Amino acid sequence: MPTTLADAIVATLKASGVRRIYGLPGDSLNGFTDAIRRDGDIVWEHVRHEEAAAFAAAGEAAMTGELAVCAASCGPGNLHLINGLFDAAGSRVPVLAIASHIPREEIGGSYFQETHPQELFHECSVYSELVSVPEQLPRVLEIAMRFAVERSGVAVVVIPGEIFLHHAGDNQRPGVIRPTSSVIRPSDEELLAAAEVLNAARASRSSPARAAREPTTR
C-alpha cells in the first residue's frame, strides 16, 4: 500500500498504464522521484533539460496515443516545460505534467523562484490546478488524467514539494484512468423503425427474366 502521497501518485500512474516519466530531478521534486525509485517498475527517464522532458512526453503520446508524463521542480524547472507542452497542446496528444512548487506557506510571499504555474500553463492546457492541501491530491490527479485522456490535451498538476511526503492514509487505493472506445449507434426504437421500413419495401425493379416476358409499351 502507498505510504506517501508520492507513492499514491506513482501507483495511480502505473495502474493506468504509464511505464515511464520524463524529467529532471530537483529539491521540491525529491519526494516524487524517491517514490519512483521505491516502486522500481516505472522508469525515470532522466533528461538534461526540462524542455526535453516535455517534448519527449509529447512525442511518446503522439506515437502511442496513450497518456505520457513529464515532471519538473519548482521555479524555472517547471517553466522550462512550456515549449514542449505547447507542442503537445498543438498536436492534441494526452500529456500529464507534474509541476512541483514552493512550500505552501511561502506562496504569495516573494519566495525564491516563486511563480504561479497553474496560471502560466493555463493557455496550453485543458486542465491546470494547484493542490492546496494534501487531501486534494488523489482527486485532482485523477481529474487531470481524465481531462488529458478524454480531451487529448495537456493537464498540469501543481504540487508543493512537502505534499509529496504527506502520509497517504491506510485506505488509499490507486485510481485507474484509461481511455475508452465509444460506440455510437441509433437507439433501439430508431433501429426497429428502420427495420420495419426495409421489411415493408418491395423491389423497385423487375428481374431480367420477368422484364423479358413483359410487353414494352411505346
N, C-alpha and C positions, 0 to 999 in steps of 0.2 A: 504494500500500500504506500502511496506517496507520503513523505514526511514533511516536505515543504511545498509551498505553492509553486515553486520552480519545478519540483518533481511532478506536481499535478499537471503543469503545462506540458512537460515532456510526455507524460502518459497519454494525455489527450491527443497530442500531435501524432504519437506513434499509433494509437488506436484508430486514428483517422487516415492512416496510410503514409504519413510523412516519414521519410527514411534519411533525410539529411537536412542540415541547416547551414546556410552560408553566413559567415560573419567574421568579425574581428573582435577579440575579447577586450574588455576594459573594466575598470573598477566597479562601476554600477551594474555591470552585466555578469559579474563573477558568480553570483548566486545561481544564475541560469546556466552558465557554461559548466559549473560544477555538477549540476543536476544531470546534464547531458553525459558527463563523464561517468557518474554513478550508474546511469541507465545502461550504457555500453552497447546499445543497439542503434540508436540514431547517431549518424555520423556528423561530426562538426567539421565542415569544410572551411578550413582557415584560408582567408584571403589577405592580401597586403593592403587593401584599401576598401572601405565600406561601399564605395560606389560599385566595385567589382562584385560584392556580395549581392547587391540589388539586381545588377544586370544578370548575374548567374541564376538567381531565382526566377527572373523574368524569362530567361532562356529555357530553363527546365520546365516551367509552366507552359510555355509555348510548344515545346516538343512533346510533352506528355498529356497536356490537358488537365493535369492534377494540381492540387494545391502545392505551391513551393513556398519556402520560408527563408527569410533573412533576419538578422539581428544585429544590433549595434548599441554601443554605450551612449551615455548622455552627451549633451552639447554637440560639438562638431562631429562626434561619432555618428549619431543617427542622422544629422543633417546631410552627411555625405551620401546617404541612401537616395537622395531626392532625384538624381538623374535617372537611375535605374528604375525607380518607382514610377516616374513619369513615362518611361518607356513601356513598362508593364501595363500602365493605365491606357496608353495609346493602343497597345496591342490587344487589350481586353482579355488579359490572362489572369488566373487566380493566384495572387501572391499575398502572403501574410508577412508583415514587418513587425517585429518586436523591438520597440524603441525604449530602452531603459532611460530613466530620468533621474534628476537630482532628488535628494531626500524630500519627503513631503513637507516637513516643517520649514524647509528653506524656500519653497516655491513662493514667488512674489517678493522675495527679499533681496534681489540683485545678487544672488549666489553666483559663485564662479561657474562660468559656462552655462548659465541658466538660459533656456529657450522655452518655447511653448510648442512642442512638436505636434500636439493634436490640432493646432491651428495651422502650422506650417505645412502639414501634409494634407490638409483638407481638400485642396484643389485637385490633387492627383489620386484621391481615394474615394471608394464608395462607402467607407466607414473609417472613422478616426476618433478614438476615445481614450481619455486618461482614466486610469484606475486610481481612484482617490483613497479607497480603503481596501484591505485585503479581501473582505467578503465579496467584493465586486468581481474579483478576477476570474473565477471559473465561468460565470455567466457572460461577462464581457468578451472573454476569449472565444467562447462558442458562438456568440453573435457575430464577432468579427470573421471567424472562419466561415460561417454560413453566408455572410454577405459576399466574401471573396469568391466562394464556390458558386453560389446561385446567381450572382450578378457578373461573374467573370471580371473581377477587378481587384484593386489593391485595398487591403484592410490593414489599418495600423492600430496596434495596441501599445499605449504609452504606460510604462510601469516603473514607478520609483524603485530604486535599487533594493531598498530594505524590504519591500513587499515580497520579493522572490524568496526571502529567508523566513517568511512567516509560516507558522505551523499550519498544515493543510487540514487538519482535523481527521478523526478516525473513520468517518464515513464518506470520504472523498473518493468518488468513482469517476474515472475518465469518461468524458463525453465522446461520442463518435459522430463526426461530421464528414459525410461522404456525399459526392454528387449522385443524383438520381436521374433516371431516364424517364421522362414523362411521355405518356401515350395519350394523344388527343384523338377522340373519335366522337361521332354523333351520339346523342342519347339513345337509350333503348326505344323510346317512343318514336323518334325520328327514323331509326333503322327499321322498325316494324312498318311504319307508313311507306317507306321506300320499297320494302319487300312486297307490300300489297299492290303498289303501283306496277311493279315488274311482273308479279304473278297475274295481274289482270290484263296485261298488254298482249296484243296479237302481233304476228309478224306483219310488217308493213309492205313486204314484197312477196310475190308468189314464188314458188320454187320453179326452177328451169323446166322441169317436166310438165308441171301444170300450165306454165306460160305457153308451152308449145301446143297444148291442146285447146287453149282458149282462142277464139277468133279475134282478129285485130280490127278494131273499129277505126275507120278513117273519117 
